[in-house]
């Protein structure tokens, strides 16, 4: 079969790789100049490794992507970095049962109660009964009002904004269930890993086209795709089948044949974009070696502060200390119209609470934005979960809105790509 794969993120790449192993003729089309999707990276001149524009890591139970790395002989580093919370203007380590039991801002009983609930969710294999409940209603009742309001409610608010009170308990279960103390990271960065996978695809005979935009997709027995290449020239190609790995709203944009009811069903799905301001410093930002800081303050302008070089060695980045300042926002939020200078100014007062001298350490900084990065998971999401099958015969949809009950991530992108490839060859 001649198959088009639209998008060279990890869903598209893993689908292409799997399909090529089944001896299909595969063409991958990507608008960006490099592979990786949301895990796409960039590199400063003196760096040995690339860096993701939006922070990424793997958990040690991310079987799909770790198995793929092993299959293509790609080296992975496993380390246990430090995760903390910022509560009442102070940093507290909170990444193990012991650190929870030592957390001083709630009573011993509240600590035990919170630990018990988190432990239950960690080992409970059944998510389905949880999806009909809102996390914002259930968690304060079972975990205790004060721990919820102090730690979890600000995290929900900072992550989901206007949608925070409607997020399903199943989403929270997935975040707890999958988390591991140790984390994994591909040597050289995610861009290097994506390039390696692209090379393997080409070795198997696959054809990968970058800086190539899909303008229109039609179905009339065969799949007709209008393509704009890197020189701005249009051409049309015909395929037996096509996999679309773009966000749903982009799929709707390129597919005028889709019926109105299908467009309406996909249009009801909500999602958030991501902004990441990356600081390059000549001194550490955190004094306690924290890697990931969850900011538990509903008034904070920043959701998470991630010092990447407290996870991966700074020697890979010319001795620089790398800090992400991350947020999820609706694509029409003012954050998406800010310059990097405006965003740093907005964050400045808050950052100085943590490190009053960080300004003096700045070597440079960059701002990256993605219009869709985080699906919003309401109650009973399984009832509105998009199917792989679309109204266009032999056109299949596979994107991060379909990895439910799990949350977004490259591991589930790979798993999704492998699933859709199996559907096509069966």
N, C-alpha and C positions, 0 to 999 in steps of 0.2 A: 504493500500500500504506500501511496505517496501522502505523507502527513505533514501538515503545517502546525508548528508550535509557536504561538504568539506570546512572546515574553521570555526573556532569558534570566528570570529570577530562578530560585532553586526549585520551584515547582516545574517550570518549563524545562530546565536543564535535566532534572532527574527523570521527567517523563521522556524526554528525547533519548537519554542514555538507555533507558529501559526498552524503548521501542526499537532502537538500533540493535540491541542484543537479540531482538526477535526478528531481525533481518528486514526491517521496514526502511523505506526511503524517507528520511526526515529532514525538514527544513525549519530552522529556528530563526525568528525575526525579533529584533530588539531595537527599540528607539534610542536607548542610551548607547554611548560609545563602548561600554564594557558590561560584562555580566554581573549578576548578583542581586538585582532588584533592590529591595529595601536594605540589603546588606552590602550594597555597592561601596567601594572604598576609594580613597584618594591617598596621595603620597607626597610629602614635602621632599625637596631635593636631597637632603642629607639623611633621610630616614632609610633604614634597611627594609622595613616592613610597611605595608599599606595600613591604613586605619579606616574603619567603617565611618561613614557619614552619620550613621545612627547606631548607637551602641548595640553590640551583639555579644552573646556568649552561648555556650551550650551547657545543659545539665548533663551529668554523667549517666543519666538514664535515657538520654536522647538517642535511642537505639538506631533509628532509621538513618540519621545523618552520620553517626559514628561508624556504623557498618559500611556506609558508602565510602567514607574516608578510608577505611581499612581496605575496601575492595580496590580502590584506585591508588592504594599505597601512599596515602597522604598522612604526614605526621601531625599528631594532636598533642597539645600540652594540657595536663590536668593539674590544677592547683586549688587550694582552699583559701580564697580571699575573705576579707572581713566585711560583713554587712551591718550597717548601723541605722539608727533612726535619729532624727533631729526633733526633739520635743522640748518645748519651753526654753528655747535658745541654748540647748545643750545636746551633745552627741552621746548616745548610748549604744553600745554593741547589742544587737538583738538578732542573732542568727543560729541559736541552738537552744535546746531545753534549759541548759544551765544558765545562759545569759537571760532568758526570759524569767527564770526563777530569781535572778539577781536584780531585775529591773526595779529601781527604787521608787518610782512615782505612783505605783499602785500597791495595794495591800497584798500580803502573802496569799490570802484566799483568792483574790482577783487574779494573781499570777497563776496559781494552780488551776483555776477555772479556765483561764484563757489557754493555758498549755494543754489542758484536757480536750478542749474543743478543737484546737489546731491539730493535736495528735489524732483525734477521731477522724477528722477530715483527711488527714495524711494517709490513713490506713483503710478508710472506707472505699471500697471499689465501685460503689453504686452512685452514679451521678444523676441518673434519671429522676428519682423521686425529689431531688433538690431543685430541679429547674423551674418548678412552679412557684417557688418562693423568691421574694426579693431579699437580697443580702442585707439591705439597709433596715429591713423590718426584723429579720430573724437574728442577725448577729448580735445586736445589743441585748436581746432577750436571753440568748444562750451563753454569750461570752461575758456579759455584764456591761452595763451602760457606760461606766467610766472608762474601762479599757478600750471599748469601741470608740467612744468620742475622742479619746486622747490619741489613739494610734490609727485605727482603721478608717474611721469616717473621713479624716483629712486626706488620706491616701485615695479613697474613692472620689472625693470631691476634686482633688488635684488632677486625677487621671481622667475622669469622665465628665467633669463639669456639670452641665445641665442634665445629663443622663444618669448621674451618680445614684439617685434614689430608685432607679428602675432596673439596675443590673441584677441579673439572676444569681442566686446562691450557687448554681452549678459553675458559673464562671469563677467564683472565689474558690470553690472546691478544686477546680483544675489547677489554679495557681499554687495552692498548698500541696496538692497531691504530687505534682511533678517536681517541686523544688528539691534540690540536693545541696548539701553543704559544700561539696567540691564542684568546681566548674571546669569546663573544657573550652579550648580555643585552638583554631587551626594555625600551625606555624606559618608565619608570614602574613597572616590576616585573611579575612573572608574573601577579599578580591583575588588573592593568590589561589585560594581553594577553588573559587568559581572558575578561574582561568584554567586550572588543572582539569576540572571536570569538562570544560569546553574543549580542551585538547583531546580528552578521551573520546568525546562525542565525534570530533573530526577524524580521529584515528579509525573509528568504526564506520566512517563514510558519511556522517552527518554534515550538513551545511549550515553554518551559523552566520547570520548577517547582522552587523551592528549598524547604528545610525540609520536604521531602516524602520519607517513608520507604516503601520497598517492603517490605511485610509478608510477602507470599506470592505465588508465581508458579506457575501451573498451566497445563497444556496439554491440551486436549481438542478437537482440530481447530483451534480458535482459541486464542489465548494470553489467559488471564485473569489479571489482576494486581490484587492487593489493595493499596490505597494508603492511607497515613495522612498527612493533610495537616498544615500547620503549626498548625492549631487542634486537632489530635488526633482529627479525625473520619476514619472509615474510609469508603472507597468502592471500588468495583470497576469496572475498565475492561477492555475487550476489544480485542485487537490482532491483526493478521495475523502479525507477527513481532516478536521482541524481541532486543535485544543487551544482555548483562549484562557490565558492565566492572568489577564489584566483584572484590576478591580472592576466590580460589576458595572459601575457607572460609565466606565470607558468601553466596556463590552456593548452597552446600550448605544453609545455614541457611534460606534463603527458598524452597527448592525441594523440598518433601517427596516429590514424585513420582519423584525421581531414583532409579534402581536402586542396590542395595547395592554392586555391583562397581564402578560408576562413582564412587560416593562414596568407596570405598576407594582407588581410583586417584588421585583428587584429594587425598585425605587424606594420601597418602604424600609429597606435595610439601612441602618445608621452606622456611621463610622467617623473616626477622628483622624486628623493628620498629625504629623510630628514636626516639631522644630528642635534642632539641636545646635546650641552654641558651643563650639569646641575651643577651649583655652589651651594655649601652649605656654608652659611656665618653665622658669629655670630653677624653681624650688617647689617642694611639695605643697599642695593645697591643704590637705589634711595633716594634722600633727600626730594622729593616732593610727595611720596606715589603713584607714577605711577605704575600701574599694567602692562600695555602693551605699549611698546615703539616701534613705527615704525621708522626705521632708514632711513631717506630720504637723502641718500648719496650714489651715484653710486660707490664710491670707498671704501665703508665700507666692511670689511670682514664678517660682521654679518648682517642678515636681520632684525631680531626682538629680542628685549631683554624683557623678560617677568618675572616680579618678582611675582611669584605665591602667595607668602605670603602677598602681598598687595591685594589679592582677598580672599584666604582662610587663616584662622588664623594660625599663626606660632606655636601655642600651639599644633596643631595636628602633628607637625614635631619636637617635643622636643625643641621648641623655636628657631629653626634654620630659617634663611631667605633663601628661595629657589629661584634661578634665572635660567631661561632658556636662552640659547644663540642659536638661531635657524636659520637654513638655508635650502633652497631647492636647490638641486644640481643634475645633471645627475649622474647616478650610477657609471660612469667611471671618475668622477671628482676627482682631488687629495684629496679633503676633505674626501672621503671615504677610503682613505688609511692612513689617519692621526691617530696618537695616541691621547689620551686626552691631554697629555702634549704638543704635537705639536700644537694642535688646540688652547689651551689656550695661548700659546706663540704667535700664529698668531693674536689672538684677543686682546692681552694685551695692545698694544699702543692705540687702539681705546677705550677700556674700561676705561683706565685711563683718557681719555678726560671727561668722565662722572663722574667717582669716582676715584680720584687719589690714594686713600688709600684702595681700595677694596682688594688688596693682603693680607693685614694684617688680614682680616676678614675670610679668607678661612679656612673652616673646612675640606672640601674634595670636590671632583668633579668627575663626571662620564660622559662618552660619549656614546650616543646611536645613532644607524644608522638604517634606513629602506630603502631598495632599491627602493621601490615604495610608494609614499605617496600623490602625487599631479598630477592629470591629466592635460595635457596641452590642452586648449580648443581653437582651431583655428576657423576662420570664417566658418559658415555653418556646424557646428559640428553635427547638427541634421541629416545631410545626411550620416554621417559615424558612427553614434551612434550604438554600437553593440546591436543586438537583444538579448532578453532573450533566444530565441530558437537557438539551434546550429544545425549543420548538423548531429550530432549524436542524433538519436531519443530518447526522454526521458532524455536527458542530457541538463540541463539549466545553463546559465551563469548569475551571478548577482554580479557585483562588482562596485566600485566607479566610473568607467568610464561610468556608465549608469545612474547616478543620475542627469544628465543634464536636465534643465538648471542650477540646483543648483550645488554648489561646494561640495567638500568632507566634511565629517563630520558624527558623529555617529547618528545624527538625521536622515539623509538621508540613512544611512546604515540600520537603523531599518525600515524605510519606504520601502526601496527596498526589505528587507527580507519579509515584509508583502505582498508586491505585487507579488513576485515570489511564495509565498505559495498559494496565491489565484489562480494563473495560474495552479498550479499543481493539485489543488483539483477540478477545474472546468472542 
